[in-house]
Amino acid sequence: MKELLVCTFSGGRTSAFMSQYIVNSIKYDNYDKLFIFANTGKERKETLDFINECDTQWNLNIIWLEAKIDETKGVGTTYDIVDYKTADRTGKVFETMLKKYPMPNVFASNCTRELKLKPIEKYVKDLGYKSYTTALGIRYDERHRKSLKAKENKIIYPLCDDIQVDSTFIRKWWDSQCFDLQLKDYEGNCDLCFKKSVRKRMTLIKENKDISKWWIDMESKYGDEVVPRFDLRSNLSVEEIVKKAQKPFQSVEDVYELSKKQVSIFNEDLDYETDCFCKAT
């Protein structure tokens, strides 16, 4: 049995490019390759369409997983195998996680752990692999996100260590393809992720007033004294962000589109944002 290389497919442009690179690089010819997407139920429709198109165009045989969470204490997260047609688009999978675990936030990313990492780990284990290598789509300009325990945990970063690509390269590469992810960089794959900056979320709410409803409902149902809301950094509830979005503010624009227009972004009033696995780029 060859060494297994698990390629995590987030649904963004970078992870998709990484998949193409790995398929076509002789460096990885001696690996069995497995491309996996873990759906949370809160991915954008455009993300699911993009993943399906990548699979159709490139024959990656992407495995679509969803977390299967038993509310019984001590019973770990497993998975269901789904596909493009049956994947949850309502947030049901995410809410199942909220029934058992505290609301995720920048200090405790339960959604990444329970909805992405654990289902993938369990699926690969069930295939009979006791050890495998994981490829993560982190670019060279994001190298600060690399794990300090990467070697110990058998994690590799092809787009940092094999070829050093940045966000501009990725967007230009996709400009030359016959299809692309139909999202702006600031939109991201998870529709109103708490790791996005406040101004990005305000912009998304301004562009789509219905996008906040699910998140407000989840804070109302599952918030408690310890974790009353998703965003513990700005300490703003989704409902408060909605109210801020109703007042005049400078909306976020797609950085790559701005760069093509040769518009300087250095004077933008940027606010804090946390890195996550759900970026569009």
N, C-alpha and C positions, 0 to 999 in steps of 0.2 A: 504494500500500500504506500502510495506517495505521500509526502507531507501535504497537509491540507492548508490552503490559503483562503481564509474567509475575507471576502471583500465587502465591507459594509457600504450599502447603497442608501444614502440618506435621502436621495431624491433631488439633490442640488446639482448644479453644473459641475462643481469640482469632483464630487464622488463619481459622477457619470464619466467625466474625462478620465479619472483614475482607472475606472473599469476598462475603458478602451485601451489605455496605456498598458495595463497588465496583460490583457488578452494578446496584444501585439508585441510585447517585449519578450525576447528569447530568455531573459533573465529568469522568467517565471515558468518556463516550459516544463520544469521538473516538479511542478506543484499540481495537485488536484485543486481546481478553483471553484469556489462556491460564492455566488453573489446573493446577498440577502438584504431585503428591505423589511424593516419592522414598522408596521403601521400603528399609529396611536389613535386614529379616528379623528384627529384634529389637523391632519395635513390638508393643504389646499387642494382643490380639485385639479388645478393645473399641475401640481406635483405628481399626483397619481397618473394623470394623462402622460406626463413626461416619462415617468418610469416605464409605463407600458410601451411607449414609443421607442425608448432605448432598447427594451427587450425585443421588440418586434424588428427593429432595424439591425441589431447587433447579435441576436441569438444568444443572449447571456444566460437564459434559463433562470431568471431571477426568482428566488424563493420569497414569497410574501408571507410574513408571519404576523400574528396578533397575539398579544399577551393574554393568557388564560389565568385569571387570578381567583384563587379560592379564598373566601373570606375567613376560613378557619385559621386560627392562630397556629403558627408553626408549619403550615403547608406552603411550600414555595411556589413561585410563579412558573408556569409552563407556557404552552403556546397552542394556538390553532393555526393550521395552514389555510390561507385564503388565496385569493387571486384578485386581479384588477376589477372584476365584476362584483365580487362578493365582499371586498374590503370595506370596513366600516367607514362611513362618511358623516356620522352623526355625533361622534364624541362618546359613544357608548363604552368603548374599550378604555378610554381615559377615565371615565366616571367610575368604572368598575375598580380601577386602581385607587381612586379617591375614597371609596367606601372602606378600604382597608388601611391605607397609609395616609399620613398627613399631606396636605396640599404641598406640592413641590414649590421650591423657591430657589434663589441663587445660592443659598447656603446648604440646601439639601435637595438635589435634583432627582427626586424619586421617579419622575417620569422617564428620565433617561435610563435609570437603573432597572425599573420594573417593566417598562414598556418596550425597551430596545435591547439592553444588554442581556438581561436574564433569559428572555425568549430565545435569543440567538445562541447563547451558551447551552441551553437545554436542548435545542434542536440539534446542534452539532454533536453533543454528547450522545444523543439518541442514534446518531448515524454510526456510532462506534468509534469516534475519534477521541482519544484520551488527551491528545495534545494537538494544537494547531497554531498557525500564525495568523494574526489579524492585520489587514491592511486598512488604514484610516486615511480618508481624503483630506488631509490637512496640507495647505500650500506652504511654500517657503516663507511668504509674508505673514503666515500665522504660526511660525515655528515655536513661538512662546507657548503654544497650546500642547506641545509634545509632552508626553508623560515622562516623568523622571524615572519611572520603573518600566519603560518600554522594553528594554532588553529582557528583564526578568519576566515580564508578562507576554513576551513574544509578539510585540506590536511593531509594525513597520510603517514608515511614512514615505512611500515612493515619490510623492510630489515635493518632498523636502530633501530627500537624501539621494534619490536616483537622478531626478531632474528638478531643478529649482524654478518652479513656476509661481507666478503671482496672480492676483485677481484680474489684472489687465490682460495677461496672456490667456486666461481661461475665457474671458468674454470675447476676445478677438477670435479664439479658436471656434467658439460656438457661432460667431457671426458667419463663418465659412461653411457651416454644416447645413443640411437640408431641413433640419428642424431644431427647435430650441425650447427651453423652459419658458413658458409665457408668464413669467413673474419678474418684477423689478427686484433689484438686490434687497431693498429694504422690506419687501413684502415677506420674504422668507417662506419656508415650507409649512411650519406650524402657524396657524392663521393669526393668533394674537398672543404669541409666546411672551411670558413675563420677563424673559431675558432680553427682549428688545428694549431699546431705550424708550423713555416716556414719549418723546416727540415722535418716534416712529409709530408707536401705538396710537397716538393722537391722529397722525396722518392716516393710518389705516381705518380708524373709526370715522374720520371725516369722509373718506372715500367709500366706506361701506358701513352704514349705521347699524346693520344687523349683526356685524361680526362680533360685537361685544356681548350679545344676549346670553350665549352659553357660558361665558366666563363669569358674568355677573351671577348667573344662577348657581354655578359651582361654588363661588365664594359664599353665597347665601346659605347653601345647603351644608357645606363641609368646613367652613371657617370655624375656628375655635379660639380660645384665649391665647394659645401658644402660637398658632399660625392662622391669624384671622383673614389673611389675604395672600395672593400669590406673590406680590411684589413687596418684599420686606426691605428692600434697599431704599426705594423712594418712599415707602410706606404709604402708597396710594392704592386705594381699591380700584377695581376696574370701573365702577360707577363714578368715582371721582375723576378718573381719566376721561371718561365720556363727557363729564361736565366741563373739563378744561378744553376739550376738543371743540366745544360749542362756542368758545371765545376765539378771537383772532390770534393766530400764531403762524410762524413760518413753517410750512410743511416741509417734510424731507423729500428730496429728489433722488433719483437714481444716479449714483456717483459716476458710473460708467457712461451714461448718457450725457451727463454734464461734461465729462472729460472730452468726449467727442466734439462737444460744442466749444471746447477750450474755455470753459468757465471755471474760474478759480474757486476751490472749495475751502481754502484756508481760513476764510473769514466766517465760516458757518459756526453757529453756536451749537456745537456738538455736546450732547450729554452722555452720561455713562451707559454702556451696554456690555452685557456679559456674553462671552462666546458660547456657542451651543452646537449641537449636531444638526440643526435644522435650518441652516442658512440656504438661501436660494443659490448663491454663487458657489 
